[in-house]
Amino acid sequence: MAKNIYFASDFHLGSPNYGESRLREDRIVRWLNFIEPNCGELFLMGDVFDFWFEYKYVIPKGFIRLQGKLAQMADKGIKIYFFKGNHDMWVTDYFIKEIGLEIISDELVIERNGKKIYLHHGDGLGPGDRKYKFLRKIFRNPLCQWLFSTLPPRIGMGIANTWSDYSRAASKAEEVFQGEDKEWLAVYAKEQLQQAHYDYFVFGHRHLPLEIKLNEKSTYINIGEWLKYNSYGVFDGEELKLMYFENL
């Protein structure tokens, strides 16, 4: 029997403080336990951590319960993909070696049961936001990452956490529906449809669960976030749906 494919994004573990992050981590692990029996593949689509940077011999402390659960699922043969988001784009090889995750830097197009699905965290796409697009190139530049890695972890983590706080605060003002013509990821998806057909576009980053019909055969789904909505996507082989966990 074919198993489901699950999509989740924007856990932002570590934010806004240890206590709230731990509660969210526990909830995410409960969700993983819930989906595990029917999970064939799991796509973690960016900003799993509010900040993550891998030094050669140092990683951010914490998040052990999530990492242990993902390792358990991977050991059972569940394929897990980890997309780099704008808060955790500095993932390198730690999760590959320790858990067996596949790291995705940008977009990924998959085809499952005849459905073509376009996947991306969502940052840097669509019109506007030139400032971030410029910064994204700097942050992803190997030389800039090497230079950052020469900073002592205490200093580097302090700078990065300040940036994460600023980035998250800036995005909060936009967490309302802008109208289909102003939703930049919907605009981007429509542009991609001019080049090729996709049954579904799945993004995170937006922090707002959305499902927009782009045309008769194509749908844009934003899988939201876990600070407020606990939202995720599930593909059952026929249809990709937006779902919610413990969201009473």
N, C-alpha and C positions, 0 to 999 in steps of 0.2 A: 504494500500500500504506500502510495506517494505521501510524503510528509510536507508540512507547510514550510514556507519561507517567511522569516520575520525580519522587520526593519525597525530600528530605533535610533534616536539621535539626541544630542544635547542633554546629557545627564548632568553636565557641569559639576562633577564631583569635586569637592573642595570648597565650593561656594555655598552660601556666603560665609559660613563658619563651620567648625568641626562638627558641632552637634547636629545642625540641620543636614549637613552632608552625609553624616552617618545614618540618619533616619532614611534619607533618600537612597543610600546604598543598600540598606536592608530591604527597602521596597523593590528596588531593581532586582535584587537576588531572589525575592519572592516571585517576581514576574518570570525570571529565568527558570525557576523551579516549575512554575505553572506551564510554560510553553515547552519545556524540555521533552516531554514524551512525544510530542507531535512536531518537533523541530528538525528539519533536514538541513537547513542553512540559516545562519544568522548574520545580518548585515548591521554593524554598528557604524552609523554614518556621520561621525565627527562630533567633536566637543564632548566626548565621553568624560574628559577631565577639564576642569576650568583652567588648568595649566599643566603642561607636561613637557619636560625637557630632559633628555637622556644625556648625561655626561658619560664619559667612558666607563667610569666605575661607580657612578652615583645615579640613582633615580629618585623621584619624589616619594616620600614616605606615605604610607596609608593605602587605602583602597584594596586591602588584602582580601576581603570577602568577595568582592567582584572578581578579582584576578583568579582566586581559587575556584570560583564557580565556572568561569570561562575555561579554565584549564581542565576541570572535570568534564565539561561538555565536549571540549575538543578531544579529550582522551577517549570519549565514547564514539567518536567519528563524526561529530557535527562540525561542518565546515563553517568557520567564523571569519568574517571580513571586517577589517578595521579601517575606516576612512579617516584621513587626516582632516581635522577641522581647523578653524581659525584660532582656536584656543589650544589645540594639541597637535599642531602641524610638525612639531619637533620629535615625533616618534621615529625611531630608527629600527633597531633590530632586536630590542629586548623582548617584545611580545612574540616575535617570530621564534626566537630561540627557546623561550621559557614556556610558551603556551601553544605555539603553532599557528598563530593568527596570520592571515594574509593582509598585508598593508596596502591600501589603495591611496595614491597621492592625489588624484584628480577624479575624472569621471570613469565610470565603468558601465559598459553596456552588456546586459545578459539576456539570454533567451531561455525561457522556461515554459515548457508545455505549449509552445507555439506563440507565447506572448513575449514581445520585445520590450525590455525595461531599461530606461536610462537612469543611472544613479549618480549622485554627486552630493557632497555636503551642502553646497549651495552658495558658498562664499565666493565673491569675485565674479559672479555671473550676472548677465543682464545689464541694463543701462545704468548709468550713474555710479556713485560711490568711487570716484577716481582716486580719492585720497587712500582708501583702503587698498584698492587694486595696486597702487604704487607700493604701499607698505608691504603687501603680500609678497611682491617680488623680492623685496629686501629680506623679509623674514625667511623666505624659502631659499635664498641664495646660500650655497654651501660655504662660501668664504665668510659670510656674515654669521652663519651658524657656528663655524669654527671659532671666530673671534669671540662670540658670546660664550662659548664653552671654556674659554681661557679665564673667564671670571670665576672667582670662588663661588661655590653653590649658594652660600648665604646671600651674597650680593646679587647674583644672577636671579635667584628665585624671588628676591625682594623686588627687583625691577619688573620681572615678568608678572608677578601677582598684581602690581600696581597697574600694569597695562591691561590685564584681564579685567580688573574692576572697572576701568575706564571703558573698555570695549563693551562690557555687559550693560553698563549704565546707559551708554549711547544707544544700544539696540532696544532698550525697554520702551522708549518713546514711540517705537514703530510697531509695537505688538497689538495693533488693531488692523482689521481688514481695510486695505487701501482702495478696494475696487479692482475688478479684474484687470482693467487696462493699466492700473498703476502697480500691480503686483509684479515686481521685476522678474521673479522666477517664472511666473506664468508667461510674461513677455518673452523671456529667454526660451522657454519650452516651445512656444509658437514659432519662434525663429528656427529652432532645430527641426520642426516638422516640415519646414519648407525644403529641407535637405534630405530627410529620410523619415519613414514612419516609425513611431514608437507607440506601443499600446499604453505605457505608463511612464511618467516622469516622477521619480521619488527623490525628494530633497529634505534636508533638515534646515538648520541655520536660522530659519525664519521665526522660530519660537511661537508659531501660531498654527495649530492643526487646520489644514485646508484641503478641500477636495474640489477641484475646478475641472469641469468638462471642457476640453479644448476644442474638440470637434466630436463627431459621432463615434469615432473609434479611438480617441486618445484622451487620457485623463492625467492631470497634474495633481499629485498628492504631496502635501507637506506633512511630515510625521510629527511635527511639533517638538515638545520638550517635556522634561520630567521634574521641573521645579514647580509647575502648576498643573499641567494637564495629564501627565502620565500616559501620553499617547504613543501609539506605535502603528506600524502597518503589518498586514499579514496577507500573503498570497497563498491561496488554497489550491492552486493549479488551474482555476477558472477565473477568479476575480481577485483583485488586490483591494483590500478594504482598510479604512482607517478605524482603529479600535482604541479603547481606553482601559486602563487597569486600575482597580480600586479607586475609581473616580466617582464617588457617590455625591 
